[in-house]
Amino acid sequence: VVEKLPGGVEIRSYDAYVVAEATMKGTPMRQSMGPGFGACAGYIFGGKNRVRGVSLKKTSRSMSMTAPVRMETSERATKVSFVMSANETVRSLPVPTDSSMALRQIKPHMVPT
């Protein structure tokens, strides 16, 4: 907690972290939640990823379920993402094989809660 404001609001500081993110284009938020969550789950459970540097074999890696699950929505797309473990980087994580999935680095930031 960086600062406490009136009314119980706190300003919190967050370090940089990586998310595995599914983008559902042109689909309303309510209809995107299930497929987006499923794509993220497929990635972390190893069914839809490929370990970097392995060219001849299809080798995947499973990871632990993480929290929180994030959701962003705009006019063009809904994004569902899982926060990856703090010890992971974009380069250390397996490559997503689902075309709706991407890895993204989130910069350090502050958020009111």
C-alpha positions in Angstrom: 0.0 0.0 0.0 1.5 3.3 -1.1 -1.2 5.6 0.3 -4.5 5.4 2.1 -7.2 7.7 1.0 -10.5 8.8 2.6 -13.4 6.3 2.3 -11.1 3.2 2.7 -9.5 3.6 -0.8 -5.9 2.4 -1.0 -3.4 3.1 -3.7 -1.3 0.0 -4.3 1.9 -0.4 -6.3 2.5 -3.5 -8.4 5.8 -4.7 -9.9 6.0 -5.8 -13.5 4.5 -9.2 -14.4 3.6 -11.4 -17.3 0.2 -12.5 -18.5 -0.9 -15.2 -20.8 -3.8 -13.5 -22.7 -6.6 -14.7 -25.0 -8.1 -12.1 -27.3 -11.7 -12.7 -28.4 -12.3 -10.2 -31.3 -15.8 -9.0 -32.1 -17.5 -11.0 -29.4 -19.5 -9.5 -26.5 -17.9 -9.8 -23.1 -20.4 -12.3 -21.7 -19.8 -14.7 -24.7 -16.0 -14.2 -24.5 -15.6 -15.3 -20.9 -15.9 -19.1 -21.4 -13.8 -19.4 -24.6 -11.2 -16.9 -23.3 -10.9 -18.7 -20.0 -10.7 -22.1 -21.8 -7.9 -20.8 -24.1 -5.9 -19.6 -21.1 -6.5 -22.9 -19.2 -5.4 -24.8 -22.3 -2.2 -22.8 -22.4 -1.2 -23.3 -18.7 -2.2 -26.9 -18.5 0.2 -27.7 -21.4 -2.2 -28.6 -24.2 -1.7 -25.4 -26.2 1.9 -24.4 -25.8 5.4 -25.4 -27.1 8.6 -25.2 -25.2 11.1 -22.7 -26.8 14.1 -24.2 -28.6 12.5 -27.6 -29.3 12.1 -27.8 -33.1 11.6 -31.4 -34.0 9.3 -32.7 -31.2 6.1 -31.1 -30.0 7.1 -30.7 -26.4 4.8 -28.8 -24.0 5.0 -27.7 -20.4 2.2 -27.4 -17.8 2.2 -24.7 -15.2 0.3 -24.1 -11.9 -3.0 -22.3 -12.0 -2.5 -18.6 -11.1 -4.6 -15.7 -9.7 -5.9 -13.3 -10.5 -7.8 -13.9 -13.8 -7.9 -10.6 -15.5 -10.5 -9.3 -18.0 -10.4 -6.2 -20.3 -13.1 -5.2 -22.7 -13.3 -2.7 -25.5 -15.5 -2.1 -28.6 -13.2 -4.4 -30.7 -12.3 -7.2 -28.4 -12.5 -8.9 -24.9 -9.2 -10.1 -23.4 -9.0 -12.7 -20.7 -5.6 -13.3 -19.1 -4.0 -15.3 -16.4 -1.1 -13.8 -14.4 2.0 -16.0 -14.6 4.2 -16.9 -11.7 6.5 -14.2 -10.5 9.6 -16.2 -11.5 8.5 -16.4 -15.2 9.4 -14.0 -18.0 8.1 -13.8 -21.6 11.3 -15.6 -22.8 11.1 -18.4 -20.1 7.5 -19.3 -20.8 6.4 -21.8 -23.6 5.2 -20.3 -26.8 1.3 -20.4 -27.1 0.1 -22.5 -30.0 -3.5 -21.2 -30.0 -3.7 -18.2 -32.3 -6.0 -16.3 -29.9 -3.2 -16.5 -27.2 -0.2 -14.2 -26.6 2.2 -13.5 -23.8 2.4 -9.9 -22.6 4.6 -8.0 -20.1 2.7 -5.7 -17.9 4.7 -2.7 -16.7 4.9 -1.6 -13.0 1.9 0.4 -12.1 -0.3 1.8 -9.3 -4.0 1.0 -8.8 -6.7 2.3 -6.5 -8.5 -0.5 -4.6 
